[in-house]
Amino acid sequence: MILLNLDYKNLLDKQRKYFLTGKTKDVEFRIKSLKALQQIIIRRNQEIAEALRKDFGKSEFETFSNEIM
């Protein structure tokens, strides 16, 4: 998912409201969220590596050893 032309204030407001529900305190929720993040990183690792190369000049090895692993 690429976030373009997004109303960031609206997104931030939604995230704050969700945080205040207390759902993010549950350990199971956190574990599930971290596993979902891990899967996204695995699926999109080439895109992440390319972005880090373009933005910071990081080599593919450096990206995988320091950022993705």
MODELLER restraints for C-alpha pairs under 7 A, 6 or more apart:
rsr = mdl.restraints
at = mdl.atoms
rsr.add(forms.Gaussian(group=physical.xy_distance, feature=features.Distance(at['CA:24:A'], at['CA:30:A']), mean=6.53, stdev=0.5))
rsr.add(forms.Gaussian(group=physical.xy_distance, feature=features.Distance(at['CA:49:A'], at['CA:60:A']), mean=6.08, stdev=0.5))
rsr.add(forms.Gaussian(group=physical.xy_distance, feature=features.Distance(at['CA:49:A'], at['CA:63:A']), mean=5.90, stdev=0.5))
rsr.add(forms.Gaussian(group=physical.xy_distance, feature=features.Distance(at['CA:52:A'], at['CA:58:A']), mean=5.77, stdev=0.5))
rsr.add(forms.Gaussian(group=physical.xy_distance, feature=features.Distance(at['CA:53:A'], at['CA:59:A']), mean=6.12, stdev=0.5))
